[in-house]
Amino acid sequence: MRYEHRFTVNAPLAAVAAFHQRSASMGAITPPPILVRVHEAPAQLNEGDRMDFTMWLGPLPVRWVAQIEQTTPTSFVDRQLSGPFASWEHLHTFLPIDAQTTVVADQVTATLHRHWFWKLVGLSMWGGLPILFAYRGWKTRRLLARATSTRLHASH
């Protein structure tokens, strides 16, 4: 299975990449009613780092461990080491349009578990990806616009 999503942010490439490298950003851009509880992760995610978290999908806790791989100044992969899918790879790419505008491109490749319960959970999560990524785009734009506005006002 493969899913792709793109959105544009009015923020410089460096700011967008730095935002996505912070482990706290995942919870900040996850839509309600999904709750994210990070059990273990460095504040700043780098090559080889792991993020251990639980996503609450309503009353269902889904434990997930992801590893950060293939980091560059303009992209990184988070790969599921354990979780609701048989495999999950999420490529985050940041493409500058100009000095103040960046495209965020997400590409997710996954396979479902063979166990019926986790297959149903995976299908449910997969079906929700368009809503999840639409929210993430909206929230990322808001948070980065606020950060950029704060920096501009502080410099004057």
C-alpha positions in Angstrom: 0.0 0.0 0.0 1.2 3.5 -0.8 -0.1 6.9 0.2 1.2 10.4 -0.8 0.3 13.8 0.5 1.8 17.3 -0.2 1.2 20.7 1.3 2.9 24.1 1.2 4.1 26.0 4.2 5.0 29.7 4.3 8.2 29.1 6.1 11.9 28.7 5.1 13.2 25.1 4.5 15.4 25.2 7.6 12.5 26.1 9.8 10.2 23.4 8.4 13.0 20.7 8.6 13.8 21.7 12.2 10.1 21.6 13.2 9.8 18.0 11.9 13.0 16.9 13.7 11.5 17.7 17.1 9.8 14.7 18.6 7.2 16.9 20.3 6.0 18.0 16.8 4.3 14.6 16.2 1.9 15.1 19.1 1.3 18.8 18.2 0.2 17.9 14.7 -1.9 14.8 15.5 -5.7 15.5 15.2 -8.1 15.0 18.1 -9.5 12.5 19.0 -6.2 10.7 18.6 -4.0 11.2 21.6 -0.2 10.5 21.4 1.9 9.7 24.5 5.6 9.6 23.9 7.3 7.1 26.2 10.8 7.6 25.0 12.4 9.8 22.3 15.1 12.5 22.2 13.9 16.0 21.9 15.7 16.3 18.6 15.5 13.3 16.2 18.6 12.3 14.4 19.8 9.3 12.3 19.3 6.1 14.3 17.1 7.6 17.0 14.0 5.7 18.2 10.7 7.0 19.2 8.5 4.8 21.4 4.9 6.1 21.7 1.3 5.0 22.2 -1.4 6.4 19.9 -4.9 6.2 21.5 -7.4 5.6 18.8 -10.5 6.2 20.9 -10.3 3.5 23.7 -7.7 1.4 21.8 -4.0 2.0 22.7 -1.7 1.3 19.8 2.0 1.0 20.9 4.5 2.0 18.2 8.3 2.1 18.0 9.8 4.0 15.0 13.4 4.5 14.0 14.7 7.6 12.2 16.7 6.7 9.1 18.2 8.2 5.9 18.4 11.7 7.3 19.5 14.5 5.1 19.0 18.3 5.4 15.8 17.9 3.2 14.4 14.5 4.2 14.2 11.6 6.6 12.4 8.3 7.0 10.6 7.0 10.0 10.4 3.2 9.9 8.2 1.2 12.2 10.1 -1.3 14.2 7.1 -2.6 16.0 3.5 -1.5 15.8 0.1 -2.0 14.1 1.5 -2.7 10.6 3.6 -5.6 9.3 5.8 -2.8 7.8 5.6 1.0 7.7 7.9 3.5 6.1 7.2 7.2 6.1 9.4 9.4 3.9 9.3 13.1 4.9 10.7 15.4 2.2 11.0 19.2 2.4 11.4 21.1 -1.0 12.1 24.8 -1.1 10.0 26.8 -3.5 11.7 30.1 -2.6 13.4 31.5 0.5 10.1 31.7 2.5 8.0 28.8 1.1 8.5 25.1 1.4 6.6 22.0 0.2 6.2 19.2 2.6 5.9 15.9 0.8 4.9 12.7 2.7 5.1 9.3 1.2 3.9 6.3 3.3 4.5 2.7 2.2 3.0 -0.1 4.4 1.8 -3.6 4.5 -0.9 -5.0 6.8 -0.4 -7.6 9.5 -1.7 -11.1 8.8 -3.4 -11.3 12.1 -7.1 -10.4 11.7 -7.2 -7.9 14.6 -4.1 -5.9 13.5 -5.2 -6.1 9.9 -8.5 -4.4 10.9 -6.6 -1.8 13.0 -4.2 -1.2 10.1 -7.0 -0.9 7.6 -8.9 1.6 9.9 -5.7 3.7 10.3 -4.9 3.5 6.6 -8.4 4.7 5.7 -7.9 7.7 8.0 -4.7 8.9 6.4 -6.3 11.5 4.2 -7.9 13.2 7.3 -4.7 12.8 9.3 -2.5 14.4 6.8 -4.9 17.1 5.9 -5.0 18.1 9.6 -1.2 17.8 9.9 -0.8 20.2 6.9 -3.2 22.7 8.4 -1.7 22.5 11.9 1.9 22.7 10.6 1.1 25.8 8.6 -0.5 27.4 11.7 2.3 26.5 14.1 5.1 27.6 11.7 3.3 30.8 10.8 3.0 31.6 14.5 6.7 30.9 15.0 7.7 33.0 12.0 5.5 35.9 13.2 6.9 35.7 16.7 10.5 35.8 15.3 9.6 38.8 13.0 8.1 40.8 15.9 11.0 40.0 18.2 13.5 41.3 15.7 11.8 44.7 15.4 
